[in-house]
């Protein structure tokens, strides 16, 4: 005689495996490492500082008529 198989456990295990495979695929497709995010944030802030350093403030208007 063979062992009894609980079909609910089998079905749930299969669903978990499929979700895990989909999550792994999404992580490869969309995910970025912490180092990549930090590098991008640092370069973005450096570019912003560089741009702000080159702003020209307009001269104030003379209020006397």
Secondary structure as GFF3:
##gff-version 3
##sequence-region A 1 65
A	DSSP	alpha_helix	7	30	.	.	.	ID=ss1
A	DSSP	alpha_helix	34	53	.	.	.	ID=ss2
###
